[in-house]
Amino acid sequence: MHILFLGVLLIHNGATDAAAWFVHTAPNFLAHLGPYLWPAAETPKGHMFLCLSLNEAQLNSVAKAIRYQEPFIYANNLPAALLNLHNELSNLAKGVQIRVTPFLEHAKFTTKAAANIEAFGKHTKSFADMYARVLKNKFAANIRIWAPSDTRSKSICKGQYQRRKIASPMQLADSQVSREADSAKWALIEGKNTVCFTTNDYKMNEKRIPGVAVCLENAALLLLLLLLLLQLLLIYSNVAHNCNSYLDFVENLYGTGRNMQRRWRQRCRLPPNVLSSKLLKSEGNPAWAASGANIDQNRGHSIITTMASFVQFQREINVLAYSDDPPNLPPRNEKSKTKGVLLVHNAADEAAWFVHTVPNFLAYLSAYFWPQAETAKGHMFLCVSFNKAHLNSVGKAIRYQEPYIYVNNLSAEILNQHMELSNLINGIDVRVTPFLAHETFVTKGEQAVANIQAFGKHSKSFADMYARILRNKFAASIMVWSPADARSKSICRGQHKLQKITSIQLDGVQVSRGADSAKWALIDGKNTVCFTTNDY
């Protein structure tokens, strides 16, 4: 599915009744809490920017129009109190599916400057053309279209209401604009003094692609946009003159952090129903030890110490984070349940790979927050530090798990040096059998260096992580701690056995398999433990 909707919703959380809806057409633009960066690759193209200021009473209308476009939400910190007040905003944030025909939304509201807005949201299931069916029929008028089109989508000059493609190039404020060099898409409604900012192409296959049209009455007054065209910046400002005050929310929220600490192999274990974790480091004589503070505190324990470079901004640290259930976002329908963070120093030869089992955990550049719903479960955290020479190995192991990446600011320089890391970021599909990755590397340590083997299993491999991969690769019997169904039994025949562990005691704490999110396997006779993500 190709969704082309880009935008930001800004809401004042104080007594002021203020909100703003900012819609734009620029990809790879507006990183949350990141420095402002214009993507240079977009300079040859034209773009359109629309900002509407509104009262919070209109939030349900705006949210519903956005929701029907099935957008991907990449940043969300709306508080529960706000979501409880606005049901459609809550449905949008939580990814609640739309199941009611006709799968079209038509919302009307006014801006703070009293401009009339009509917003149309088109769902995938509507099978409706944004221009021919939605706009032409809703306005009962002729429309003129500026959008990419194919040979099958022609101007229609018959019937009561026509739709015409605007000839390319056109003249805009003394500048020649061609349709091919313009990312902006819009439609003029004849006789209604209205312009609609749209996201859909004018093509036959767009019927199955969700989209939006934000329509402003009195176009002469309401063409509030920024057009970046061949390095010519044209600024129009009218109805949304208050939007700048809402953009202040994202400024100056960086915390000062410490340098990325030198880590080697560190494992933290959180038993069920307790907030005090157990810590194990790969030192000379490793042993479980109590962490310095409860895991729901924002200081004093191993997790916050390890991830200080992630929750606070540090210029010298680049990060990549992935999770099937990321913080402040709806759960992703991913093939993989893997969760983790990759930290890379952009100057020193230092990197760290942090793997965990906690959903809705570790929001980037946000205050550390422990999800209370996870206290009842056991969890495991593993941190491995290594030299940058091993980034390809780690990147390949992660890539084969097909993760959902929710944060990435790895520099182009790092990606150019590490092809597998670049493949991971760019979503390059794995096409080579046997669809299994087996990577080996060593950690970086001052007292003890650990040998690491990382196995990545792709969905196309059809291989069981325990019976086929671990047992066969290590040529050894294994003991498995993982949720299992009735069909997956212990295997006690043959040279190498596979045995399910039923219950354990961890440093004096009794742990049951049903209350534990951690999954692992012990390799018999190899002095090796494997932290896994698959059920048995």
C-alpha positions in Angstrom: 0.0 0.0 0.0 1.3 3.4 -1.0 0.2 6.1 1.5 1.3 9.7 0.8 -0.1 11.5 3.7 2.3 13.6 5.8 1.5 15.9 8.7 1.7 17.0 12.3 -1.0 17.7 14.9 0.0 20.1 17.7 -2.1 20.6 20.8 -1.6 22.9 23.7 -1.8 20.9 27.0 -2.4 23.9 29.2 -5.4 26.1 29.8 -5.1 27.7 26.4 -7.7 26.3 23.9 -5.3 26.0 21.0 -4.4 23.4 18.4 -2.9 23.3 14.9 -2.9 20.9 12.0 0.1 21.1 9.7 0.0 19.1 6.4 3.0 18.9 4.0 4.4 16.9 1.1 8.1 16.6 1.9 9.4 13.0 2.7 12.1 12.5 5.3 11.2 15.8 6.9 10.4 17.0 10.4 12.1 14.7 12.9 10.5 14.9 16.3 12.8 16.6 18.8 15.6 16.5 16.2 17.4 19.5 14.6 15.5 21.1 11.7 16.9 19.6 8.5 15.6 20.2 5.0 16.1 17.1 2.8 18.3 18.4 0.0 17.0 15.8 -2.4 13.6 17.5 -2.3 14.9 20.9 -3.5 14.4 20.2 -7.2 10.7 19.5 -6.5 7.8 21.8 -5.6 6.2 21.3 -2.2 3.1 22.6 -0.5 2.7 23.3 3.3 -0.7 24.0 4.9 -1.2 25.0 8.6 -4.6 25.4 10.2 -5.1 26.7 13.7 -8.2 25.5 15.4 -10.0 25.1 18.8 -9.7 21.8 20.6 -13.4 21.2 20.1 -12.5 20.5 16.4 -10.0 17.8 17.3 -12.4 14.9 16.7 -13.2 16.1 13.2 -9.6 16.5 12.3 -8.6 13.2 13.9 -11.4 11.3 12.0 -10.3 12.8 8.7 -6.7 11.7 9.4 -7.8 8.3 10.7 -9.6 7.4 7.4 -6.2 7.8 5.6 -4.7 5.0 7.6 -1.5 7.0 8.3 1.7 5.7 9.9 2.2 7.6 13.1 5.9 8.1 13.8 5.6 10.4 16.9 2.9 10.6 19.5 2.9 11.9 23.1 -0.7 12.9 23.5 -1.7 12.4 27.1 -4.4 9.9 28.2 -6.5 12.8 29.5 -6.7 14.3 26.1 -7.5 11.0 24.4 -10.3 10.4 26.8 -11.8 13.7 25.9 -11.7 13.1 22.1 -12.8 9.6 21.1 -11.7 9.9 17.4 -8.3 11.1 18.5 -8.0 8.0 20.7 -9.1 5.7 17.9 -6.4 7.3 15.7 -3.6 6.9 18.2 -4.6 3.4 19.0 -5.0 2.2 15.5 -8.7 1.2 15.8 -9.8 -0.1 12.4 -12.7 1.4 10.5 -15.4 -1.2 9.7 -18.4 0.9 8.7 -19.3 1.7 5.1 -18.9 3.8 3.0 -15.4 4.2 4.3 -15.4 7.9 3.5 -15.3 10.8 6.0 -16.5 14.3 5.4 -15.6 16.6 8.3 -16.4 20.3 8.5 -15.0 22.9 10.9 -13.7 26.5 11.1 -10.3 27.8 11.9 -9.5 30.3 14.6 -9.6 33.0 11.9 -13.1 31.8 11.0 -12.2 30.2 7.7 -14.5 27.3 6.6 -12.6 24.0 6.2 -13.9 20.7 4.7 -11.7 17.7 5.1 -12.3 14.4 3.2 -10.7 11.2 4.3 -10.7 8.2 2.0 -10.1 4.7 3.3 -8.6 1.8 1.3 -11.9 -0.1 1.4 -13.8 2.8 -0.2 -12.5 2.1 -3.7 -13.4 5.7 -4.5 -11.5 8.1 -6.7 -10.6 11.2 -4.8 -11.4 13.6 -7.7 -14.1 11.9 -9.8 -16.2 10.5 -7.0 -15.4 12.4 -3.8 -14.6 16.0 -4.7 -16.7 16.3 -7.8 -19.8 14.7 -6.3 -19.5 16.3 -2.8 -19.2 19.8 -4.2 -21.5 19.2 -7.2 -19.2 21.3 -9.3 -16.5 21.3 -12.0 -13.0 20.7 -10.7 -9.5 21.4 -12.1 -6.8 18.9 -11.0 -3.1 19.4 -10.5 -1.7 15.9 -9.8 0.3 13.2 -11.5 -1.8 11.1 -13.8 -1.6 8.2 -16.2 -2.8 7.8 -19.7 -6.1 6.2 -18.6 -7.1 9.2 -16.4 -8.1 11.9 -18.8 -10.0 15.1 -18.6 -13.8 14.5 -18.6 -15.6 17.2 -20.5 -19.0 15.6 -20.8 -21.9 15.6 -18.4 -23.1 18.2 -15.9 -19.8 18.5 -14.0 -16.5 18.3 -15.7 -13.0 17.5 -14.4 -10.0 18.9 -16.2 -6.3 18.3 -15.8 -4.4 21.5 -15.4 -2.0 21.8 -18.3 1.7 21.5 -17.4 3.7 23.7 -17.0 1.8 26.4 -15.2 2.7 29.9 -14.0 2.8 30.4 -10.2 3.9 33.8 -8.9 6.1 34.4 -11.9 7.6 30.9 -11.7 7.2 28.1 -14.2 6.0 24.9 -12.5 5.8 21.6 -14.2 3.6 18.8 -12.9 6.5 16.3 -13.0 8.7 18.5 -10.8 6.0 19.2 -8.2 5.1 17.0 -5.2 2.1 19.2 -4.4 -1.3 18.0 -5.4 -4.5 20.1 -5.4 -7.8 20.7 -7.0 -9.7 23.9 -7.7 -13.5 23.8 -7.3 -15.1 26.0 -9.9 -17.8 28.4 -8.7 -17.1 27.6 -5.0 -14.0 29.8 -4.5 -12.4 26.7 -2.9 -9.1 25.0 -3.3 -8.4 21.4 -2.0 -5.0 20.3 -0.9 -4.9 16.5 -1.8 -2.6 13.5 -1.4 -3.8 11.2 -4.2 -2.6 11.0 -7.8 -5.2 11.2 -10.5 -4.7 7.6 -11.6 -6.9 4.5 -12.0 -5.0 2.5 -9.3 -5.5 5.3 -6.7 -9.0 4.0 -5.9 -7.4 1.5 -3.5 -5.1 4.0 -1.9 -6.2 6.0 1.1 -6.0 9.8 1.0 -7.2 13.1 2.1 -8.4 16.4 0.7 -8.3 19.5 2.9 -10.5 22.1 1.3 -10.3 25.8 2.1 -13.2 28.1 1.2 -12.2 31.5 -0.4 -8.9 30.4 -2.0 -7.6 34.0 -2.5 -7.6 34.4 1.3 -6.7 30.9 2.4 -3.7 29.9 0.2 -1.5 29.6 3.3 1.4 27.5 2.2 5.1 27.4 1.7 6.2 26.5 -1.9 9.7 25.4 -2.2 10.4 25.3 -5.9 13.8 25.0 -7.4 15.3 26.9 -4.5 12.6 29.7 -4.7 10.8 30.1 -1.4 7.4 31.7 -1.6 5.5 32.4 1.6 1.8 32.9 1.9 0.4 33.7 5.4 -3.3 34.3 6.2 -5.7 32.1 8.2 -3.0 30.0 10.0 -1.1 33.0 11.3 -1.1 31.6 14.8 0.6 28.3 13.9 4.1 29.5 14.8 3.2 29.8 18.4 2.4 26.1 18.5 5.6 25.1 16.8 7.5 26.2 20.0 6.5 22.9 21.6 9.3 20.9 19.9 12.1 23.4 20.5 14.8 23.1 23.2 13.7 19.8 24.6 17.1 18.2 24.4 18.6 17.0 27.6 22.4 17.0 28.2 23.8 13.5 28.5 26.9 11.7 29.3 29.3 10.1 26.8 28.4 6.6 25.9 29.9 4.4 28.6 32.2 1.6 27.9 30.1 -1.6 28.2 30.8 -5.2 27.5 28.2 -7.9 28.0 25.6 -7.1 30.6 22.4 -9.0 31.3 19.6 -7.7 33.5 16.7 -9.9 34.6 13.4 -8.6 36.0 11.3 -11.2 37.8 7.5 -11.1 37.6 5.5 -8.9 40.0 8.6 -7.0 41.3 10.3 -3.8 40.3 13.7 -4.7 41.6 15.9 -6.3 38.9 18.9 -8.6 39.0 22.1 -7.7 37.2 24.8 -9.9 35.7 28.0 -8.6 34.1 30.6 -10.5 32.2 33.4 -9.8 34.7 36.0 -12.2 36.1 33.6 -13.9 38.4 30.1 -13.1 37.2 27.2 -13.4 39.7 23.7 -12.0 40.0 23.5 -8.8 42.0 20.6 -6.4 42.9 20.3 -3.3 40.7 20.8 0.0 42.4 17.1 1.1 42.2 13.7 -0.1 41.1 13.3 -0.3 37.3 10.4 2.2 37.3 12.7 4.9 38.7 14.4 7.3 36.3 17.9 7.0 37.8 20.1 4.6 39.7 19.5 1.3 37.9 21.3 -0.5 35.1 18.7 0.1 32.4 18.6 3.9 32.7 22.4 4.0 33.0 22.8 1.8 29.9 20.2 3.8 27.9 21.2 7.4 29.0 22.4 8.0 25.4 19.0 7.1 24.1 16.5 9.0 26.4 18.7 12.1 26.4 20.2 13.8 23.3 23.9 13.3 22.8 25.3 14.7 19.6 28.0 12.1 19.3 25.6 9.1 19.6 23.6 7.8 16.7 20.8 5.4 17.3 18.5 2.8 15.7 15.5 1.4 17.7 13.1 -1.3 16.7 10.1 -3.0 18.3 6.9 -4.8 17.3 5.1 -2.7 20.0 6.9 0.7 20.1 6.2 3.4 22.7 3.5 5.9 21.9 2.4 4.0 18.8 -0.1 1.3 18.1 1.3 -2.3 18.0 2.8 -3.0 14.6 1.6 -6.1 12.7 5.1 -7.4 12.2 6.3 -10.9 11.5 8.9 -10.5 14.3 8.6 -9.9 18.0 12.1 -8.5 18.3 12.8 -5.4 20.3 16.1 -3.6 20.7 18.3 -0.5 20.3 21.6 0.0 18.5 23.9 2.8 19.7 26.8 3.9 17.6 29.4 6.5 18.6 30.0 8.8 15.6 33.6 9.4 16.5 35.1 6.7 18.8 35.2 3.1 17.8 32.3 2.2 20.1 28.9 0.6 19.6 26.3 -1.2 21.8 23.4 -3.5 21.0 20.7 -3.5 23.6 18.0 -6.2 23.4 14.9 -6.4 25.6 11.4 -7.9 25.9 9.2 -5.0 27.0 6.4 -3.5 24.9 5.8 0.2 24.9 9.2 0.8 26.3 12.1 3.2 25.6 10.7 6.3 23.8 13.5 8.2 22.1 14.5 11.5 23.6 11.6 11.3 26.1 11.6 10.9 29.8 12.3 7.4 31.0 9.0 5.6 31.6 8.4 2.0 32.8 5.0 0.6 31.5 3.2 -0.5 34.7 1.3 -3.2 32.9 4.5 -5.1 32.4 5.4 -5.3 36.2 3.4 -8.5 36.5 5.6 -10.2 33.9 9.2 -11.2 34.0 11.5 -9.5 31.5 15.1 -9.8 30.3 17.5 -7.2 29.0 20.8 -7.8 27.3 23.5 -5.2 26.4 26.5 -6.1 24.3 29.3 -3.6 23.5 31.5 -4.1 20.5 33.8 -2.4 18.0 32.3 -0.8 14.9 33.9 -3.5 12.8 31.1 -5.8 13.9 28.2 -3.5 12.9 27.6 -5.5 9.7 27.3 -8.7 11.7 24.8 -7.2 14.1 22.9 -5.4 11.3 22.5 -8.7 9.4 21.3 -10.6 12.4 18.7 -7.9 13.1 17.7 -7.6 9.4 16.8 -11.3 9.2 14.3 -10.8 12.0 12.3 -8.3 9.8 12.0 -5.8 12.6 9.8 -2.7 12.7 12.2 0.3 13.1 10.7 3.2 15.0 13.8 5.4 15.5 16.8 5.9 13.2 19.3 8.7 12.9 22.3 6.7 11.8 24.4 8.9 9.5 24.9 8.3 5.8 28.6 8.0 6.6 28.0 5.0 8.9 25.6 3.4 6.4 28.0 3.7 3.5 30.7 1.9 5.6 28.4 -0.9 6.7 26.3 -2.4 3.8 24.2 -4.8 6.0 23.3 -1.9 8.3 22.3 0.1 5.2 20.2 -2.9 4.0 18.5 -3.0 7.3 17.6 0.7 7.3 16.4 0.7 3.7 14.3 -2.4 4.1 16.1 -4.4 1.5 14.4 -7.8 1.4 16.3 -11.0 2.0 16.0 -13.2 -1.1 18.8 -15.8 -0.7 18.2 -19.2 0.8 18.3 -20.6 3.5 17.0 -17.3 4.9 19.1 -17.8 8.1 21.9 -15.6 9.3 24.6 -16.9 11.6 26.9 -14.1 12.8 29.9 -14.4 15.2 31.8 -11.6 16.9 33.4 -10.7 20.3 32.4 -8.0 22.8 34.5 -5.1 23.9 35.6 -5.6 27.5 38.1 -4.4 30.0 38.1 -7.5 32.1 36.4 -10.3 30.1 35.7 -10.6 26.4 32.6 -12.7 25.5 32.1 -14.7 22.3 28.8 -13.9 20.7 26.8 -15.9 18.1 23.7 -14.2 16.7 21.2 -16.2 14.7 18.6 -14.4 12.5 15.6 -16.3 11.2 13.6 -14.9 8.4 9.9 -15.7 7.9 10.7 -17.5 4.7 13.0 -20.0 6.4 10.1 -22.0 8.0 12.7 -23.2 10.5 12.0 -23.8 14.2 14.5 -21.7 16.3 15.0 -24.4 18.9 14.7 -27.8 17.2 16.3 -27.0 13.9 18.5 -23.9 14.4 20.0 -24.0 17.9 20.1 -27.7 18.4 21.6 -28.4 15.0 24.0 -25.4 14.9 25.5 -26.3 18.3 25.2 -30.1 17.8 24.0 -30.3 21.4 21.0 -30.9 23.6 19.2 -27.8 24.6 16.8 -26.8 27.4 14.1 -24.3 26.4 12.4 -21.6 28.5 9.6 -20.2 26.3 5.8 -20.3 25.9 4.8 -23.6 24.2 1.7 -25.2 22.8 0.5 -28.7 23.4 2.0 -30.0 20.1 5.5 -28.7 20.9 6.8 -31.3 23.4 10.2 -32.2 24.8 12.2 -34.4 22.5 14.0 -37.1 24.5 15.1 -39.4 21.6 18.1 -39.2 19.4 21.6 -37.9 20.0 20.6 -34.3 20.9 17.6 -33.8 23.1 15.3 -30.8 23.4 13.7 -30.3 26.9 11.2 -27.8 28.0 12.0 -26.2 31.4 8.8 -26.1 33.5 9.7 -23.7 36.4 12.9 -22.0 37.6 14.2 -20.2 40.6 16.3 -17.1 39.8 18.5 -15.9 42.6 15.9 -16.9 45.1 12.9 -15.7 43.1 10.4 -18.3 41.8 9.5 -17.7 38.2 6.7 -19.5 36.2 6.8 -19.7 32.4 3.3 -18.3 32.1 4.3 -15.0 33.9 7.5 -14.5 32.0 8.1 -12.5 28.8 11.7 -13.6 28.6 12.6 -16.5 26.3 15.9 -18.3 26.3 17.7 -21.6 25.8 20.6 -23.3 27.6 23.0 -25.2 25.4 24.1 -28.3 27.2 27.9 -28.9 27.5 28.7 -25.6 25.7 28.5 -23.2 28.7 26.2 -21.1 26.5 22.9 -19.4 26.9 20.8 -18.0 24.1 18.4 -15.0 24.5 15.6 -15.7 22.0 12.4 -14.0 20.6 10.5 -17.1 19.4 7.9 -19.2 21.2 8.4 -22.9 21.1 
